[in-house]
Amino acid sequence: MKRSLAVALFLSAGMALHAQTSSPAAASSAGSSKVAVIAFQEAVTQTNEFQRDFADLQKKFEPKRQQLKTESDEIETLTKQLQAQGATLSEAQRTSRTNAINEKKKQLQRDAEDAQGDFQQQMEDTFKGVAAKFYPVMQSYATQQGYSLVLDASQQSSPILFAVQSANITKPVLEAYNQKSGIPAPPPAAPAPHASTGASHPAPRPAAHR
């Protein structure tokens, strides 16, 4: 599984999970067969359970985000000081301070990449856990509705070229799962202020793949 989250956005912690369920979905009749399409990944990430767990994961990593922000702010302060005092420093002093700043930048990058990797792995584990429970609910719904085949519109390699929206089973399966889980919808999260830094930071954003 590729780590597709951009390192540059880690401090944007308050992203609002907003997966789309408007992917093409349809059912067609060919003899006695009924075929439906579901946006599987989007549906999983829109479940109340996943959104609750994702919000908890964001809170868990908030101290790390704050630590990275502090490190980045320190680098920015030292850089400005060097720029302001550069004319009054000897060449040796400028070189020493520049090297110290560069070392801090390298350390910040390593810390950010480590945090990114940890967050991504835990997020993917969260997705897999919910997806494993979501699948049988989808299977049960499809069976009850008489579908003999369900295609996943989430896949980039999906062969679906056209599908009418009238038979989209994403929403009803999502509702069935939320009802079965008994987990209420989490309150909307307020977006966190974006911190502009000169370093790269991972962004906690769901990019789940089965």
Summary of the structure (lengths in Angstrom):
residues: 210
radius of gyration: 23.3
end to end distance: 8.4
largest distance: 85.3
contacts: 611
relative contact order: 0.30
helix: 57%
strand: 6%
